Amino acid sequence: MKIAIGADHAGVDLKQDLIEYIVSLGHEVEDHGTHTKDSVDYPLLAGRVARAVRKNDADLGVLICGTGVGMSITANKFKGIRAAAVSEVFSAIASREHNNSNILCLGSRVIGLEVAKLIVKSWLGASFQGGRHQKRVELISDFEK
């Protein structure tokens, strides 16, 4: 799978570690920045990753900021994006299986590297279950019209 990844200044270190980890899991990673700890506006990075996922330039996306919340709010403004801010494995899996999330948002000030790795591996390994969840995802998509 091809994963688009982006982070603001608060998440740049975690992003770099997760790039290496995601590659070690056998995936391709497209890094949308940022690359320094200089202050940057997180909506710009969220937009880059959301556009890549929306245009199918990437299969899924990962966004990292201090809490994951700002990235999630921004990414969800894009049609077809279902971004989930999570800080533990159960919600990460459920967001893929039940909500067909296509962007994972993490908070570098909320979780550490090892928890982030568990979340990413679990999220990437999960898949949408469809069935009764399909109607609900369609209802969410209807709000975009």
Secondary structure, 3 states (H helix, E strand, C coil): CEEEEEECCCCHHHHHHHHHHHHHCCCEEEECCCCCCCCCCHHHHHHHHHHHHHCCCCCEEEEEECCCHHHHHHHCCCCCCCEEECCCHHHHHHHHHCCCCCEEEEECCCCCHHHHHHHHHHHHHCCCCCCHHHHHHHHHHHCCC
